[in-house]
Amino acid sequence: MTNHFQEFNSLTVEHIQRRNKVHEICRQYSRSPSKGDLNRLKSLFKKVGEGVFIESGFYCDYGDKISLGNRAHTIDKAGKPYPIFC
């Protein structure tokens, strides 16, 4: 049986730089959820559907594996759903 998984090392220079860039974009959006900051945040994702809303406070490490379908919702820290609109 072939193993299709690749080992992932989050401590490479490239991953650290990517993570730092993504964290800064998330922080900027949380401080000032403007259209420009929203577009920068959305550009990180693999796919973003229609009618998606991203709340201030959204956080991710890389973003490139995130796909948000139409009218996607997320869960806040208290476990309550909230919409993500883009």
N, C-alpha and C positions, 0 to 999 in steps of 0.2 A: 504494500500500500504506500502510495506516495504522499509525503507530507507537503501540503500546499501553503503552510504557514512560514513566514519569514521571521527571523529573530528581529526584534525591535529594540534599538538602543536609544533611549531618550536623552542620553548624555553626550551625543555627538555635537560638534560645534554647530552644524546646520540645524539640528533640532532645537538646540538651545536658542539660537538666533530667531528661528521661526516662532517658537513659543513666546519669546520676549516681544516680538512684533505683534503677534496676535493678542497678547495680554494688554499691550498699550492701546490697540484699536478697541478692545472691549472696555478699557477704562475710559477712553475718550468718549465712547458712546454713552456710557453710564453717567458721566459728568454732564454731557450736553447731547441729548439724543436728537441731533439735527439730521436733516436729509442727507447731507454729505457724510456724516459719521455713519449713518445707517447704510449708505451705499458702500462705504469701506468695509463695514462689518459683513454685509451680504456678499461682497466679493471674495471673502474667505471660504465660503461654503461651496460644496460640490453642486448643489441644486437648491433653488428657492422657488416655491410655487407662488400662486396668486393669493392675495388676501392674507399674507403672513405678517404677524406683528411681533416685534422683538422688544420686550420690556427693558427699561433701564436696569442695569444689574446683571444682564446676561454675561456669561463667562464661559470660555472654552480654551483649550490648550493649542489646538492646531486649526480646526475648522474645516479642513479639506475633506473630511469624511462625513460631514454633516449634510444631509438632504432634508429639506423641509417641504412637505407637500402643501397643496392648497389649504388655506385656512388652518394651518398647523397651530397647535397649542403646546405649551410647556408646563412643567410643574415647578412651583416655587419651593423655597426651603422648608416651608410648613407643610408641603405635600398637597397644596391646593393648585388646581389647574389655572393657568392664565394664558390668554391668547398671545400669539406672536404675529404681528402684522407687519408686512413689508410692502 
